[in-house]
């Protein structure tokens, strides 16, 4: 059975984890982050007193797992956020529990004005069930085609993968050193991942491509248009006055 992890928002306040990612990006096993926690009895508005003492309220939930309220020290939690990202497994040790719980960071909430951490959600996974999640793409190397004046177009920032939690990677590397010609591209099917990881994104989707240099259009100097010739006077020149009639002979 596959668990689908959607890193969405909750009430517009929980945001997807960003920033530094832990572990390796070459398909190797990631570093495991260990975090200690304590069951939480304080709920509702009273959790503000926990925050004043450097303790952050956390909720743990998951597939076939009952939700549990816990609390974690702010310093340790911030460190875990920075190291784990959304793709590194965290070994969560809850005081009084008989065994550790493997979790991923689903989302977190910060105070907009200060950036102080307010709340974190953990998602507990089953180590025997595959999960589906998004993994970022990271470019490495230098494309030889850039020396020809080509431009590197990045079309895809992440791909969807399926694997066991123990096989998660923090990112997938895209080696652009193979791009030696203009119009050459790397597609999803060209990405190198271990056999334990299945990429679900359309294999024909373009990841990066070398674009031809933009030709500068020469500004055409338009010849100055001849000034319009004023229209001829519509009215004809006044006819000469008729000569006065000769006086009748007396």
Secondary structure, 3 states (H helix, E strand, C coil): CEEECCCCCCCCCCECCCCCCCCCCCCCCCCCEEEEEEECCCCHHHHHHHHHCCEEEEEEEECCEEEEEEEEEHHHHHHHHHHHCCCCCEEEEECCCCCCEEEEEEEEEECCCCCCEEEEEEEECCCCCEEEEEEEEEEECCCHHHHHCCEEEECCCEEEEEEEHHHCCCEEEEEHHHCCCCCCEEEHHHCCCCCCCEECCCCCCEEEEEECCCCCCCCCCCCCCCCCCCCCCCCCCCCCCCCCCCCCCC
